[in-house]
């Protein structure tokens, strides 16, 4: 059976945690998984041997990671030939502000269009505030943003907003949708 690729871009490490969760959920479903950080040399060694792929990145200052964008653009042809799911992680999805949520969706759609990727499934995922890892200026900026959005302003600890049940459903929906595809590529 061909493996499933889970490739991600991360800035603060939370998207890696989500990618690891996805990979583990796939493994529990009996799948072989390759988990790769798009910013590592391993991403350059990937060959198109996969039955499917999960691709994910986080939004920072309105953009996903450049290494992830580079990987997807360089490999769009074969990625578009297999069942592909995309997940975009942002704090905008943690709040109720519909404008921010719409902007997160627009930026995910823009990433896919710019990269030439036709993902069959897309999920917007709430991220985390990593206050304990921020320098003074970033902590202050993120606290101000969180305060406006009604989020946590306790800078003595990190706050995770990810809905893990929703991420699990995303994986399960992908597996259900690709069941027939699996037989074709196996």
Rosetta constraint file for C-alpha pairs under 8 A:
AtomPair CA 1 CA 32 HARMONIC 7.80 0.50
AtomPair CA 1 CA 186 HARMONIC 5.18 0.50
AtomPair CA 2 CA 32 HARMONIC 7.29 0.50
AtomPair CA 2 CA 49 HARMONIC 6.75 0.50
AtomPair CA 2 CA 50 HARMONIC 5.55 0.50
AtomPair CA 2 CA 51 HARMONIC 5.28 0.50
AtomPair CA 2 CA 185 HARMONIC 7.56 0.50
AtomPair CA 2 CA 186 HARMONIC 6.26 0.50
AtomPair CA 3 CA 31 HARMONIC 6.69 0.50
AtomPair CA 3 CA 32 HARMONIC 4.66 0.50
AtomPair CA 3 CA 33 HARMONIC 5.24 0.50
AtomPair CA 3 CA 34 HARMONIC 6.83 0.50
AtomPair CA 3 CA 49 HARMONIC 7.47 0.50
AtomPair CA 3 CA 50 HARMONIC 5.26 0.50
AtomPair CA 3 CA 51 HARMONIC 5.86 0.50
AtomPair CA 3 CA 52 HARMONIC 7.40 0.50
AtomPair CA 4 CA 31 HARMONIC 7.15 0.50
AtomPair CA 4 CA 32 HARMONIC 6.27 0.50
AtomPair CA 4 CA 33 HARMONIC 4.87 0.50
AtomPair CA 4 CA 34 HARMONIC 6.34 0.50
AtomPair CA 4 CA 50 HARMONIC 5.45 0.50
AtomPair CA 4 CA 51 HARMONIC 5.58 0.50
AtomPair CA 4 CA 52 HARMONIC 4.90 0.50
AtomPair CA 4 CA 53 HARMONIC 5.39 0.50
AtomPair CA 4 CA 54 HARMONIC 7.70 0.50
AtomPair CA 5 CA 33 HARMONIC 5.86 0.50
AtomPair CA 5 CA 34 HARMONIC 4.97 0.50
AtomPair CA 5 CA 35 HARMONIC 6.26 0.50
AtomPair CA 5 CA 36 HARMONIC 7.65 0.50
AtomPair CA 5 CA 50 HARMONIC 6.38 0.50
AtomPair CA 5 CA 52 HARMONIC 6.35 0.50
AtomPair CA 5 CA 53 HARMONIC 4.52 0.50
AtomPair CA 5 CA 54 HARMONIC 6.18 0.50
AtomPair CA 6 CA 19 HARMONIC 6.63 0.50
AtomPair CA 6 CA 22 HARMONIC 7.74 0.50
AtomPair CA 6 CA 23 HARMONIC 6.57 0.50
AtomPair CA 6 CA 33 HARMONIC 7.00 0.50
AtomPair CA 6 CA 34 HARMONIC 6.04 0.50
AtomPair CA 6 CA 35 HARMONIC 4.81 0.50
AtomPair CA 6 CA 36 HARMONIC 6.27 0.50
AtomPair CA 6 CA 53 HARMONIC 5.71 0.50
AtomPair CA 6 CA 54 HARMONIC 4.66 0.50
AtomPair CA 6 CA 55 HARMONIC 5.96 0.50
AtomPair CA 6 CA 56 HARMONIC 7.97 0.50
AtomPair CA 7 CA 19 HARMONIC 7.46 0.50
AtomPair CA 7 CA 35 HARMONIC 5.90 0.50
AtomPair CA 7 CA 36 HARMONIC 4.75 0.50
AtomPair CA 7 CA 37 HARMONIC 5.76 0.50
AtomPair CA 7 CA 38 HARMONIC 6.12 0.50
AtomPair CA 7 CA 53 HARMONIC 7.61 0.50
AtomPair CA 7 CA 54 HARMONIC 6.32 0.50
AtomPair CA 7 CA 55 HARMONIC 5.04 0.50
AtomPair CA 7 CA 56 HARMONIC 6.49 0.50
AtomPair CA 8 CA 15 HARMONIC 7.08 0.50
AtomPair CA 8 CA 16 HARMONIC 6.75 0.50
AtomPair CA 8 CA 19 HARMONIC 6.68 0.50
AtomPair CA 8 CA 36 HARMONIC 6.57 0.50
AtomPair CA 8 CA 37 HARMONIC 5.23 0.50
AtomPair CA 8 CA 38 HARMONIC 5.63 0.50
AtomPair CA 8 CA 55 HARMONIC 5.63 0.50
AtomPair CA 8 CA 56 HARMONIC 4.58 0.50
AtomPair CA 8 CA 57 HARMONIC 5.46 0.50
AtomPair CA 8 CA 68 HARMONIC 6.60 0.50
AtomPair CA 9 CA 15 HARMONIC 6.95 0.50
AtomPair CA 9 CA 16 HARMONIC 7.40 0.50
AtomPair CA 9 CA 37 HARMONIC 6.02 0.50
AtomPair CA 9 CA 38 HARMONIC 5.54 0.50
AtomPair CA 9 CA 39 HARMONIC 6.80 0.50
AtomPair CA 9 CA 56 HARMONIC 6.34 0.50
AtomPair CA 9 CA 57 HARMONIC 4.56 0.50
AtomPair CA 9 CA 58 HARMONIC 6.76 0.50
AtomPair CA 9 CA 64 HARMONIC 7.55 0.50
AtomPair CA 9 CA 65 HARMONIC 5.57 0.50
AtomPair CA 9 CA 67 HARMONIC 6.93 0.50
AtomPair CA 9 CA 68 HARMONIC 5.40 0.50
AtomPair CA 10 CA 14 HARMONIC 6.91 0.50
AtomPair CA 10 CA 15 HARMONIC 5.27 0.50
AtomPair CA 10 CA 16 HARMONIC 6.10 0.50
AtomPair CA 10 CA 37 HARMONIC 7.81 0.50
AtomPair CA 10 CA 57 HARMONIC 6.02 0.50
AtomPair CA 10 CA 58 HARMONIC 6.07 0.50
AtomPair CA 10 CA 65 HARMONIC 6.86 0.50
AtomPair CA 11 CA 15 HARMONIC 7.84 0.50
AtomPair CA 11 CA 58 HARMONIC 7.26 0.50
AtomPair CA 11 CA 65 HARMONIC 7.52 0.50
AtomPair CA 12 CA 130 HARMONIC 7.51 0.50
AtomPair CA 13 CA 17 HARMONIC 6.59 0.50
AtomPair CA 14 CA 18 HARMONIC 6.45 0.50
AtomPair CA 14 CA 127 HARMONIC 6.79 0.50
AtomPair CA 14 CA 128 HARMONIC 6.73 0.50
AtomPair CA 15 CA 19 HARMONIC 6.10 0.50
AtomPair CA 15 CA 56 HARMONIC 7.32 0.50
AtomPair CA 15 CA 57 HARMONIC 6.39 0.50
AtomPair CA 15 CA 58 HARMONIC 6.31 0.50
AtomPair CA 15 CA 89 HARMONIC 6.68 0.50
AtomPair CA 15 CA 127 HARMONIC 7.59 0.50
AtomPair CA 16 CA 20 HARMONIC 6.05 0.50
AtomPair CA 16 CA 37 HARMONIC 7.71 0.50
AtomPair CA 17 CA 21 HARMONIC 6.22 0.50
AtomPair CA 18 CA 22 HARMONIC 6.26 0.50
AtomPair CA 18 CA 167 HARMONIC 7.94 0.50
AtomPair CA 19 CA 23 HARMONIC 6.12 0.50
AtomPair CA 19 CA 35 HARMONIC 7.53 0.50
AtomPair CA 19 CA 56 HARMONIC 7.35 0.50
AtomPair CA 20 CA 24 HARMONIC 6.08 0.50
AtomPair CA 20 CA 35 HARMONIC 7.33 0.50
AtomPair CA 21 CA 25 HARMONIC 6.15 0.50
AtomPair CA 22 CA 26 HARMONIC 6.22 0.50
AtomPair CA 22 CA 167 HARMONIC 7.39 0.50
AtomPair CA 22 CA 168 HARMONIC 7.27 0.50
AtomPair CA 22 CA 171 HARMONIC 6.56 0.50
AtomPair CA 23 CA 27 HARMONIC 6.19 0.50
AtomPair CA 23 CA 33 HARMONIC 6.22 0.50
AtomPair CA 23 CA 34 HARMONIC 7.82 0.50
AtomPair CA 23 CA 35 HARMONIC 6.73 0.50
AtomPair CA 24 CA 28 HARMONIC 6.16 0.50
AtomPair CA 25 CA 29 HARMONIC 6.43 0.50
AtomPair CA 25 CA 168 HARMONIC 7.13 0.50
AtomPair CA 25 CA 171 HARMONIC 7.13 0.50
AtomPair CA 26 CA 30 HARMONIC 6.64 0.50
AtomPair CA 26 CA 31 HARMONIC 5.43 0.50
AtomPair CA 26 CA 32 HARMONIC 7.57 0.50
AtomPair CA 26 CA 33 HARMONIC 7.16 0.50
AtomPair CA 26 CA 171 HARMONIC 7.18 0.50
AtomPair CA 27 CA 31 HARMONIC 4.75 0.50
AtomPair CA 27 CA 32 HARMONIC 6.07 0.50
AtomPair CA 27 CA 33 HARMONIC 6.65 0.50
AtomPair CA 36 CA 40 HARMONIC 7.72 0.50
AtomPair CA 36 CA 42 HARMONIC 6.76 0.50
AtomPair CA 36 CA 43 HARMONIC 6.34 0.50
AtomPair CA 37 CA 42 HARMONIC 7.56 0.50
AtomPair CA 37 CA 43 HARMONIC 6.70 0.50
AtomPair CA 38 CA 42 HARMONIC 7.68 0.50
AtomPair CA 38 CA 43 HARMONIC 5.17 0.50
AtomPair CA 38 CA 67 HARMONIC 5.64 0.50
AtomPair CA 38 CA 68 HARMONIC 5.25 0.50
AtomPair CA 38 CA 71 HARMONIC 6.73 0.50
AtomPair CA 39 CA 43 HARMONIC 6.97 0.50
AtomPair CA 39 CA 67 HARMONIC 5.27 0.50
AtomPair CA 39 CA 68 HARMONIC 7.13 0.50
AtomPair CA 40 CA 44 HARMONIC 7.66 0.50
AtomPair CA 41 CA 45 HARMONIC 6.89 0.50
AtomPair CA 42 CA 46 HARMONIC 6.75 0.50
AtomPair CA 43 CA 71 HARMONIC 7.32 0.50
AtomPair CA 44 CA 71 HARMONIC 7.85 0.50
AtomPair CA 48 CA 78 HARMONIC 6.43 0.50
AtomPair CA 48 CA 79 HARMONIC 7.93 0.50
AtomPair CA 50 CA 82 HARMONIC 7.62 0.50
AtomPair CA 51 CA 82 HARMONIC 6.24 0.50
AtomPair CA 51 CA 83 HARMONIC 7.27 0.50
AtomPair CA 51 CA 182 HARMONIC 6.86 0.50
AtomPair CA 51 CA 185 HARMONIC 6.32 0.50
AtomPair CA 51 CA 186 HARMONIC 7.64 0.50
AtomPair CA 52 CA 79 HARMONIC 7.83 0.50
AtomPair CA 52 CA 82 HARMONIC 5.24 0.50
AtomPair CA 52 CA 83 HARMONIC 4.83 0.50
AtomPair CA 52 CA 84 HARMONIC 5.69 0.50
AtomPair CA 53 CA 79 HARMONIC 7.36 0.50
AtomPair CA 53 CA 82 HARMONIC 7.40 0.50
AtomPair CA 53 CA 83 HARMONIC 6.51 0.50
AtomPair CA 53 CA 84 HARMONIC 4.77 0.50
AtomPair CA 53 CA 85 HARMONIC 6.26 0.50
AtomPair CA 54 CA 84 HARMONIC 5.87 0.50
AtomPair CA 54 CA 85 HARMONIC 4.77 0.50
AtomPair CA 54 CA 86 HARMONIC 5.76 0.50
AtomPair CA 54 CA 87 HARMONIC 7.50 0.50
AtomPair CA 55 CA 84 HARMONIC 7.46 0.50
AtomPair CA 55 CA 85 HARMONIC 6.19 0.50
AtomPair CA 55 CA 86 HARMONIC 4.76 0.50
AtomPair CA 55 CA 87 HARMONIC 6.30 0.50
AtomPair CA 56 CA 86 HARMONIC 5.50 0.50
AtomPair CA 56 CA 87 HARMONIC 4.55 0.50
AtomPair CA 56 CA 88 HARMONIC 5.64 0.50
AtomPair CA 56 CA 89 HARMONIC 7.55 0.50
AtomPair CA 57 CA 64 HARMONIC 5.69 0.50
AtomPair CA 57 CA 65 HARMONIC 6.42 0.50
AtomPair CA 57 CA 68 HARMONIC 7.05 0.50
AtomPair CA 57 CA 87 HARMONIC 6.68 0.50
AtomPair CA 57 CA 88 HARMONIC 5.27 0.50
AtomPair CA 57 CA 89 HARMONIC 6.14 0.50
AtomPair CA 58 CA 63 HARMONIC 7.83 0.50
AtomPair CA 58 CA 64 HARMONIC 5.42 0.50
AtomPair CA 58 CA 65 HARMONIC 6.97 0.50
AtomPair CA 58 CA 88 HARMONIC 5.53 0.50
AtomPair CA 58 CA 89 HARMONIC 4.34 0.50
AtomPair CA 58 CA 90 HARMONIC 5.83 0.50
AtomPair CA 59 CA 63 HARMONIC 5.17 0.50
AtomPair CA 59 CA 64 HARMONIC 4.80 0.50
AtomPair CA 59 CA 65 HARMONIC 7.57 0.50
AtomPair CA 59 CA 88 HARMONIC 7.03 0.50
AtomPair CA 59 CA 89 HARMONIC 6.14 0.50
AtomPair CA 59 CA 90 HARMONIC 5.37 0.50
AtomPair CA 59 CA 104 HARMONIC 7.96 0.50
AtomPair CA 60 CA 64 HARMONIC 6.47 0.50
AtomPair CA 60 CA 90 HARMONIC 7.72 0.50
AtomPair CA 62 CA 107 HARMONIC 6.91 0.50
AtomPair CA 63 CA 107 HARMONIC 7.25 0.50
AtomPair CA 63 CA 111 HARMONIC 7.99 0.50
AtomPair CA 64 CA 68 HARMONIC 7.36 0.50
AtomPair CA 64 CA 69 HARMONIC 7.26 0.50
AtomPair CA 64 CA 111 HARMONIC 7.37 0.50
AtomPair CA 65 CA 69 HARMONIC 6.44 0.50
AtomPair CA 66 CA 70 HARMONIC 6.05 0.50
AtomPair CA 67 CA 71 HARMONIC 6.18 0.50
AtomPair CA 68 CA 72 HARMONIC 6.18 0.50
AtomPair CA 69 CA 73 HARMONIC 6.08 0.50
AtomPair CA 69 CA 111 HARMONIC 7.47 0.50
AtomPair CA 69 CA 115 HARMONIC 6.31 0.50
AtomPair CA 70 CA 74 HARMONIC 6.09 0.50
AtomPair CA 70 CA 115 HARMONIC 7.91 0.50
AtomPair CA 71 CA 75 HARMONIC 6.13 0.50
AtomPair CA 72 CA 76 HARMONIC 5.41 0.50
AtomPair CA 72 CA 79 HARMONIC 7.86 0.50
AtomPair CA 72 CA 115 HARMONIC 5.93 0.50
AtomPair CA 72 CA 116 HARMONIC 7.86 0.50
AtomPair CA 72 CA 117 HARMONIC 7.17 0.50
AtomPair CA 73 CA 114 HARMONIC 7.94 0.50
AtomPair CA 73 CA 115 HARMONIC 4.61 0.50
AtomPair CA 73 CA 116 HARMONIC 6.43 0.50
AtomPair CA 73 CA 117 HARMONIC 7.67 0.50
AtomPair CA 75 CA 79 HARMONIC 6.14 0.50
AtomPair CA 76 CA 80 HARMONIC 5.80 0.50
AtomPair CA 76 CA 115 HARMONIC 7.10 0.50
AtomPair CA 76 CA 116 HARMONIC 6.10 0.50
AtomPair CA 76 CA 117 HARMONIC 5.67 0.50
AtomPair CA 77 CA 81 HARMONIC 6.69 0.50
AtomPair CA 78 CA 82 HARMONIC 6.87 0.50
AtomPair CA 79 CA 83 HARMONIC 7.67 0.50
AtomPair CA 79 CA 84 HARMONIC 6.69 0.50
AtomPair CA 79 CA 117 HARMONIC 7.33 0.50
AtomPair CA 80 CA 84 HARMONIC 7.08 0.50
AtomPair CA 80 CA 117 HARMONIC 6.23 0.50
AtomPair CA 80 CA 118 HARMONIC 5.90 0.50
AtomPair CA 80 CA 119 HARMONIC 7.25 0.50
AtomPair CA 83 CA 119 HARMONIC 7.45 0.50
AtomPair CA 83 CA 120 HARMONIC 6.49 0.50
AtomPair CA 83 CA 178 HARMONIC 6.82 0.50
AtomPair CA 83 CA 181 HARMONIC 7.71 0.50
AtomPair CA 84 CA 118 HARMONIC 7.73 0.50
AtomPair CA 84 CA 119 HARMONIC 5.01 0.50
AtomPair CA 84 CA 120 HARMONIC 5.69 0.50
AtomPair CA 84 CA 121 HARMONIC 6.85 0.50
AtomPair CA 85 CA 119 HARMONIC 5.26 0.50
AtomPair CA 85 CA 120 HARMONIC 5.83 0.50
AtomPair CA 85 CA 121 HARMONIC 4.62 0.50
AtomPair CA 85 CA 122 HARMONIC 5.78 0.50
AtomPair CA 85 CA 123 HARMONIC 7.98 0.50
AtomPair CA 85 CA 174 HARMONIC 7.40 0.50
AtomPair CA 86 CA 119 HARMONIC 6.12 0.50
AtomPair CA 86 CA 121 HARMONIC 6.24 0.50
AtomPair CA 86 CA 122 HARMONIC 4.77 0.50
AtomPair CA 86 CA 123 HARMONIC 6.40 0.50
AtomPair CA 87 CA 122 HARMONIC 5.69 0.50
AtomPair CA 87 CA 123 HARMONIC 4.75 0.50
AtomPair CA 87 CA 124 HARMONIC 5.76 0.50
AtomPair CA 87 CA 125 HARMONIC 6.77 0.50
AtomPair CA 88 CA 108 HARMONIC 6.30 0.50
AtomPair CA 88 CA 122 HARMONIC 7.87 0.50
AtomPair CA 88 CA 123 HARMONIC 6.46 0.50
AtomPair CA 88 CA 124 HARMONIC 4.98 0.50
AtomPair CA 88 CA 125 HARMONIC 5.96 0.50
AtomPair CA 89 CA 93 HARMONIC 7.87 0.50
AtomPair CA 89 CA 124 HARMONIC 6.05 0.50
AtomPair CA 89 CA 125 HARMONIC 4.69 0.50
AtomPair CA 89 CA 126 HARMONIC 5.64 0.50
AtomPair CA 89 CA 127 HARMONIC 5.45 0.50
AtomPair CA 90 CA 94 HARMONIC 7.65 0.50
AtomPair CA 90 CA 104 HARMONIC 7.17 0.50
AtomPair CA 90 CA 124 HARMONIC 7.57 0.50
AtomPair CA 90 CA 125 HARMONIC 6.40 0.50
AtomPair CA 90 CA 126 HARMONIC 5.25 0.50
AtomPair CA 90 CA 127 HARMONIC 4.99 0.50
AtomPair CA 90 CA 128 HARMONIC 7.89 0.50
AtomPair CA 91 CA 95 HARMONIC 7.34 0.50
AtomPair CA 91 CA 126 HARMONIC 5.35 0.50
AtomPair CA 91 CA 127 HARMONIC 5.06 0.50
AtomPair CA 91 CA 128 HARMONIC 6.56 0.50
AtomPair CA 91 CA 129 HARMONIC 7.71 0.50
AtomPair CA 91 CA 161 HARMONIC 7.75 0.50
AtomPair CA 92 CA 97 HARMONIC 7.72 0.50
AtomPair CA 92 CA 100 HARMONIC 5.37 0.50
AtomPair CA 92 CA 101 HARMONIC 5.49 0.50
AtomPair CA 92 CA 104 HARMONIC 6.43 0.50
AtomPair CA 92 CA 126 HARMONIC 6.91 0.50
AtomPair CA 93 CA 100 HARMONIC 7.57 0.50
AtomPair CA 93 CA 101 HARMONIC 5.58 0.50
AtomPair CA 93 CA 104 HARMONIC 7.38 0.50
AtomPair CA 93 CA 124 HARMONIC 6.86 0.50
AtomPair CA 93 CA 125 HARMONIC 6.20 0.50
AtomPair CA 93 CA 126 HARMONIC 4.60 0.50
AtomPair CA 93 CA 127 HARMONIC 7.54 0.50
AtomPair CA 94 CA 126 HARMONIC 4.91 0.50
AtomPair CA 94 CA 127 HARMONIC 7.09 0.50
AtomPair CA 94 CA 161 HARMONIC 5.83 0.50
AtomPair CA 94 CA 162 HARMONIC 7.60 0.50
AtomPair CA 95 CA 101 HARMONIC 7.85 0.50
AtomPair CA 95 CA 149 HARMONIC 6.21 0.50
AtomPair CA 95 CA 150 HARMONIC 7.36 0.50
AtomPair CA 95 CA 151 HARMONIC 7.38 0.50
AtomPair CA 96 CA 101 HARMONIC 7.70 0.50
AtomPair CA 96 CA 149 HARMONIC 7.90 0.50
AtomPair CA 97 CA 101 HARMONIC 6.36 0.50
AtomPair CA 97 CA 149 HARMONIC 7.39 0.50
AtomPair CA 98 CA 102 HARMONIC 5.94 0.50
AtomPair CA 99 CA 103 HARMONIC 6.15 0.50
AtomPair CA 100 CA 104 HARMONIC 6.25 0.50
AtomPair CA 101 CA 105 HARMONIC 6.35 0.50
AtomPair CA 102 CA 106 HARMONIC 6.13 0.50
AtomPair CA 103 CA 107 HARMONIC 6.12 0.50
AtomPair CA 104 CA 108 HARMONIC 6.23 0.50
AtomPair CA 104 CA 124 HARMONIC 7.58 0.50
AtomPair CA 105 CA 109 HARMONIC 6.13 0.50
AtomPair CA 105 CA 124 HARMONIC 7.09 0.50
AtomPair CA 106 CA 110 HARMONIC 6.01 0.50
AtomPair CA 107 CA 111 HARMONIC 6.11 0.50
AtomPair CA 108 CA 112 HARMONIC 6.36 0.50
AtomPair CA 109 CA 113 HARMONIC 6.15 0.50
AtomPair CA 110 CA 114 HARMONIC 5.96 0.50
AtomPair CA 111 CA 115 HARMONIC 6.05 0.50
AtomPair CA 112 CA 116 HARMONIC 5.94 0.50
AtomPair CA 112 CA 117 HARMONIC 5.05 0.50
AtomPair CA 112 CA 118 HARMONIC 6.90 0.50
AtomPair CA 112 CA 119 HARMONIC 7.58 0.50
AtomPair CA 113 CA 117 HARMONIC 6.35 0.50
AtomPair CA 113 CA 118 HARMONIC 7.85 0.50
AtomPair CA 121 CA 174 HARMONIC 7.43 0.50
AtomPair CA 123 CA 170 HARMONIC 7.19 0.50
AtomPair CA 125 CA 162 HARMONIC 6.40 0.50
AtomPair CA 125 CA 163 HARMONIC 7.43 0.50
AtomPair CA 125 CA 167 HARMONIC 7.58 0.50
AtomPair CA 126 CA 161 HARMONIC 5.51 0.50
AtomPair CA 126 CA 162 HARMONIC 4.72 0.50
AtomPair CA 126 CA 163 HARMONIC 6.98 0.50
AtomPair CA 127 CA 160 HARMONIC 6.42 0.50
AtomPair CA 127 CA 161 HARMONIC 5.56 0.50
AtomPair CA 127 CA 162 HARMONIC 5.42 0.50
AtomPair CA 128 CA 158 HARMONIC 7.26 0.50
AtomPair CA 128 CA 159 HARMONIC 5.61 0.50
AtomPair CA 128 CA 160 HARMONIC 4.22 0.50
AtomPair CA 128 CA 161 HARMONIC 5.46 0.50
AtomPair CA 128 CA 162 HARMONIC 6.96 0.50
AtomPair CA 129 CA 142 HARMONIC 7.71 0.50
AtomPair CA 129 CA 158 HARMONIC 5.55 0.50
AtomPair CA 129 CA 159 HARMONIC 5.11 0.50
AtomPair CA 129 CA 160 HARMONIC 6.34 0.50
AtomPair CA 130 CA 134 HARMONIC 6.59 0.50
AtomPair CA 130 CA 157 HARMONIC 7.58 0.50
AtomPair CA 130 CA 158 HARMONIC 4.71 0.50
AtomPair CA 130 CA 159 HARMONIC 6.69 0.50
AtomPair CA 131 CA 139 HARMONIC 5.76 0.50
AtomPair CA 131 CA 142 HARMONIC 7.96 0.50
AtomPair CA 131 CA 155 HARMONIC 5.23 0.50
AtomPair CA 131 CA 156 HARMONIC 6.93 0.50
AtomPair CA 131 CA 157 HARMONIC 6.19 0.50
AtomPair CA 131 CA 158 HARMONIC 5.28 0.50
AtomPair CA 131 CA 159 HARMONIC 7.87 0.50
AtomPair CA 132 CA 155 HARMONIC 6.82 0.50
AtomPair CA 132 CA 156 HARMONIC 6.44 0.50
AtomPair CA 132 CA 157 HARMONIC 5.93 0.50
AtomPair CA 132 CA 158 HARMONIC 6.13 0.50
AtomPair CA 134 CA 138 HARMONIC 5.63 0.50
AtomPair CA 134 CA 139 HARMONIC 5.28 0.50
AtomPair CA 135 CA 139 HARMONIC 5.98 0.50
AtomPair CA 136 CA 140 HARMONIC 6.17 0.50
AtomPair CA 137 CA 141 HARMONIC 6.22 0.50
AtomPair CA 138 CA 142 HARMONIC 5.96 0.50
AtomPair CA 139 CA 143 HARMONIC 5.96 0.50
AtomPair CA 139 CA 155 HARMONIC 7.23 0.50
AtomPair CA 140 CA 144 HARMONIC 6.23 0.50
AtomPair CA 141 CA 145 HARMONIC 6.33 0.50
AtomPair CA 142 CA 146 HARMONIC 5.98 0.50
AtomPair CA 143 CA 147 HARMONIC 5.99 0.50
AtomPair CA 143 CA 152 HARMONIC 7.64 0.50
AtomPair CA 143 CA 153 HARMONIC 5.30 0.50
AtomPair CA 143 CA 155 HARMONIC 7.38 0.50
AtomPair CA 144 CA 148 HARMONIC 6.42 0.50
AtomPair CA 144 CA 153 HARMONIC 7.94 0.50
AtomPair CA 145 CA 149 HARMONIC 6.28 0.50
AtomPair CA 146 CA 150 HARMONIC 5.89 0.50
AtomPair CA 146 CA 151 HARMONIC 4.54 0.50
AtomPair CA 146 CA 152 HARMONIC 6.11 0.50
AtomPair CA 146 CA 153 HARMONIC 6.30 0.50
AtomPair CA 147 CA 151 HARMONIC 5.76 0.50
AtomPair CA 147 CA 152 HARMONIC 7.02 0.50
AtomPair CA 147 CA 153 HARMONIC 6.19 0.50
AtomPair CA 152 CA 159 HARMONIC 6.93 0.50
AtomPair CA 163 CA 167 HARMONIC 6.54 0.50
AtomPair CA 164 CA 168 HARMONIC 6.16 0.50
AtomPair CA 165 CA 169 HARMONIC 6.22 0.50
AtomPair CA 166 CA 170 HARMONIC 6.18 0.50
AtomPair CA 167 CA 171 HARMONIC 6.48 0.50
AtomPair CA 168 CA 172 HARMONIC 6.19 0.50
AtomPair CA 169 CA 173 HARMONIC 5.88 0.50
AtomPair CA 170 CA 174 HARMONIC 6.21 0.50
AtomPair CA 171 CA 175 HARMONIC 6.21 0.50
AtomPair CA 172 CA 176 HARMONIC 6.13 0.50
AtomPair CA 173 CA 177 HARMONIC 6.02 0.50
AtomPair CA 174 CA 178 HARMONIC 6.06 0.50
AtomPair CA 175 CA 179 HARMONIC 6.04 0.50
AtomPair CA 178 CA 182 HARMONIC 6.14 0.50
AtomPair CA 179 CA 183 HARMONIC 7.12 0.50
AtomPair CA 180 CA 184 HARMONIC 6.90 0.50
AtomPair CA 181 CA 185 HARMONIC 6.51 0.50
AtomPair CA 182 CA 186 HARMONIC 5.87 0.50
